[in-house]
Amino acid sequence: MDARDIIRKPLVTEKTNDLIGENKYSFMVDLKANKTQIKDAIEKIFKVKVLAVNTMRVEGKFARMGRFRGQRPDWKKAVVTLAPGSRIEFFEGV
């Protein structure tokens, strides 16, 4: 898998913005990716040093559209802790 296939998109919420102060960044990642693959992908894409990766599976919510019911897809979230002095410029302007 390519690094850009593993990292789907960054997550930008109020809670994740608070974590940036602790040098932690959040991403939506591929469901099949493990922590070492996520670490290597972040280091390759953003050229930073990763100390730790925490992952969690998020189950998709049930959704209704009128009388039709469905379910949003499951996804995986990764919270990446960077080494002191490292930062990702992409998140700084958000």
Residue pairs with C-beta under 8 A, 6 or more apart in sequence:
1 30
1 33
1 37
3 40
3 41
3 44
3 45
4 41
4 45
5 30
6 29
6 30
6 33
6 37
6 38
6 41
7 27
7 29
7 38
7 41
7 42
7 45
8 27
8 28
8 29
8 30
8 75
9 27
9 28
10 25
10 26
10 27
10 28
10 90
10 91
11 26
11 27
11 28
11 77
12 91
12 94
13 26
16 25
16 26
17 94
19 25
19 26
19 79
20 91
22 81
23 81
23 82
23 83
23 84
23 86
23 87
24 79
24 80
24 81
24 82
25 79
25 80
25 82
25 88
25 91
26 77
26 78
26 79
26 80
27 38
27 42
27 77
27 78
27 80
28 75
28 76
28 77
28 78
29 38
29 55
29 76
29 77
29 78
30 76
31 57
31 74
31 75
31 76
33 41
33 76
33 78
35 53
35 55
35 78
38 53
38 55
38 78
38 80
39 50
39 53
39 80
42 48
42 50
42 53
42 80
43 49
43 50
46 88
46 90
48 82
48 83
48 86
48 87
48 88
49 82
49 83
49 86
50 80
50 81
50 82
50 83
51 81
51 82
51 83
52 80
52 81
53 78
53 79
53 80
53 81
54 78
54 79
54 81
55 76
55 77
55 78
55 79
56 76
56 77
57 74
57 75
57 76
58 74
58 75
58 76
58 77
59 74
60 71
60 72
60 73
60 74
60 75
61 71
61 72
62 69
62 70
62 71
62 72
63 69
63 70
63 71
63 72
64 70
82 88
